[in-house]
Amino acid sequence: MKILVISREIPPVPGGVAVFVHNLCVQLCHSGHHVDVLTQTRMEYDSIEESLPYAVYRYVTRRKLSSLAPLRRVFSLYYQHRYDVVFL
């Protein structure tokens, strides 16, 4: 199953939401699912993503998730990968 997870925070950003999203994605990958994560751009954390079992896509915006930049990115990713599930 192809899954897109949309989250404002993923590790190494500290906090409970980031840890929850990371653990969820890792478990889904270990269960055999293809998982992609869409999150905000944070340049200082880009190098850590190479060791993750899931792909991380980023959008650039200064606003919250309700702006048009992430919405365009979601549609773009959806038409490229045809996800079965989108998890917000």
MIZA-685441 format. One line per field, with one value per residue: residue in one letter; z, x, y of N, C-alpha, C in turn. Coordinates in steps of 0.2 Angstrom, whole numbers, plus 5000, padded with zeros to 4 digits. Atoms other than C-alpha are relative to their C-alpha. Example, Ala and Ser with C-alpha at 12.3 -4.5 7.8 and 13.67 -1.06 7.14 Angstrom:
! residues 2
rest: c(a:s)
n.z: c(5000:4999)
n.x: c(5004:4996)
n.y: c(4994:4994)
ca.z: c(5039:5036)
ca.x: c(5062:5068)
ca.y: c(4978:4995)
c.z: c(5000:5003)
c.x: c(5004:4996)
c.y: c(5006:5005)
END
This chain:
! residues 88
rest: c(m:k:i:l:v:i:s:r:e:i:p:p:v:p:g:g:v:a:v:f:v:h:n:l:c:v:q:l:c:h:s:g:h:h:v:d:v:l:t:q:t:r:m:e:y:d:s:i:e:e:s:l:p:y:a:v:y:r:y:v:t:r:r:k:l:s:s:l:a:p:l:r:r:v:f:s:l:y:y:q:h:r:y:d:v:v:f:l)
n.z: c(5000:5000:4995:4999:4993:5000:4993:5000:4996:5000:4997:4994:4996:4993:4998:5000:5007:5004:4998:5001:5007:5002:4998:5004:5007:4999:4999:5006:5004:4999:5001:5007:5003:5003:4996:5001:4995:5002:4994:5001:5001:4994:5003:4995:4999:5006:5001:4996:5004:5004:4997:4998:5004:5004:5004:4997:5005:4997:5003:4998:4998:4994:4997:4998:5004:5004:5006:5006:5002:4999:5003:5006:4999:4999:5006:5004:4998:5001:5007:5001:4996:5000:4994:4998:4994:4998:4993:4997)
n.x: c(5004:4997:5003:4997:5001:4999:4999:4995:4994:4997:4994:4998:5003:5002:5007:5004:5003:4995:4999:5005:5000:4994:5001:5005:4997:4995:5004:5003:4995:4998:5006:5000:5003:4996:5002:4997:5002:5000:4999:4998:4993:4995:4993:4995:5001:5000:4995:5002:5005:4998:5001:5007:5002:5005:4998:5002:5001:5001:5003:4998:5005:5000:5007:5001:5002:5006:4998:5000:4994:5000:5006:4997:4995:5004:5003:4994:4998:5005:5000:4994:5000:5007:5000:5006:5002:4996:5001:4999)
n.y: c(4994:4993:4995:4993:4997:4992:4998:4995:5001:5006:5000:4999:4995:5003:5000:5006:5001:5003:5007:5005:5000:5004:5007:5002:5001:5006:5006:5001:5002:5007:5005:5001:4994:4994:4994:4993:4995:4993:4995:4994:5000:4998:5002:5003:5007:5004:5006:5006:5003:5006:5006:5002:5005:4997:4994:4994:4994:4994:4994:4993:4995:4996:5000:5007:5005:4998:4996:5004:5004:5007:5003:5002:5005:5006:5002:5002:5006:5005:5002:5004:5006:5004:5003:5003:4996:4993:4999:4993)
ca.z: c(5000:4996:5010:5011:5029:5030:5046:5051:5062:5059:5068:5072:5077:5096:5102:5104:5087:5078:5088:5085:5066:5064:5074:5064:5047:5053:5058:5042:5032:5041:5038:5019:5015:5004:5015:5010:5022:5017:5029:5030:5024:5038:5030:5046:5046:5028:5030:5043:5030:5021:5034:5036:5029:5021:5009:5015:5003:5008:5004:5006:5015:5029:5033:5041:5033:5026:5013:4995:4994:5003:4995:4978:4984:4990:4973:4964:4974:4973:4954:4954:4966:4966:4985:4993:5009:5014:5033:5041)
ca.x: c(5000:5006:5004:5007:5009:5007:5015:5023:5036:5047:5063:5076:5064:5061:5043:5030:5022:5038:5042:5025:5025:5043:5038:5022:5031:5045:5032:5022:5038:5043:5025:5029:5021:5028:5028:5032:5031:5027:5033:5039:5057:5070:5087:5097:5089:5090:5106:5098:5085:5096:5095:5076:5067:5054:5055:5054:5047:5046:5037:5042:5031:5030:5012:5004:4998:4982:4992:4993:5011:5008:4991:5000:5014:5001:4992:5009:5014:4998:4998:5016:5013:4994:4994:4981:4980:4984:4986:4985)
ca.y: c(5000:5018:5030:5049:5056:5075:5082:5098:5090:5075:5070:5077:5091:5088:5084:5071:5074:5071:5055:5048:5052:5044:5028:5027:5028:5016:5003:5005:5003:4987:4980:4982:4998:5012:5028:5046:5060:5078:5092:5109:5114:5115:5116:5112:5094:5089:5078:5067:5061:5049:5036:5035:5020:5032:5046:5064:5078:5096:5112:5130:5142:5154:5150:5135:5119:5128:5138:5134:5128:5112:5109:5110:5099:5086:5086:5085:5070:5061:5062:5055:5041:5037:5035:5023:5033:5051:5053:5070)
c.z: c(5000:5005:5000:5007:4999:5008:5000:5004:4999:5004:4995:5004:5007:5001:4999:4993:4995:5001:4997:4992:4997:5002:4996:4993:5000:5000:4993:4994:5001:4999:4992:4996:4997:5004:4998:5005:4997:5006:4998:4999:5006:4998:5004:5001:4994:5000:5004:4996:4996:5003:5002:4995:4996:4997:5003:4994:5004:4996:5003:5001:5007:5004:5003:4995:4995:4994:4994:4998:5002:4997:4992:5000:5001:4993:4995:5002:4999:4993:4998:5002:5001:5007:5002:5006:5001:5007:5002:5007)
c.x: c(5004:4997:5004:4998:5002:5001:5005:5006:5002:5007:5006:4997:4997:4992:4997:4997:5005:5002:4995:5000:5006:4998:4994:5002:5005:4996:4996:5005:5002:4994:5000:4997:5005:4998:5004:4997:5001:5000:5003:5008:5003:5007:5005:4999:5000:5005:4998:4995:5002:5000:4993:4998:4994:5002:4997:4999:4998:4997:5002:4995:5001:4994:4999:4997:4994:5002:5000:5006:4999:4994:5003:5005:4996:4997:5006:5002:4995:4999:5006:4999:4994:5000:4993:4997:5004:4998:5002:5002)
c.y: c(5006:5005:5006:5002:5007:5002:5006:4999:4993:5000:5003:5006:4997:5001:4994:4998:4997:4993:4996:4999:4995:4993:4997:4998:4994:4993:4998:4997:4993:4995:4999:5005:5005:5006:5006:5004:5007:5005:5006:5000:5003:4998:4997:4992:4996:4994:4994:4995:4994:4993:4997:4995:5003:5006:5007:5005:5006:5005:5006:5004:5003:4999:4993:4995:5002:5004:4996:4996:4993:4997:4998:4994:4993:4997:4997:4993:4994:4998:4996:4993:4996:4997:4997:5004:5006:5001:5007:5000)
END
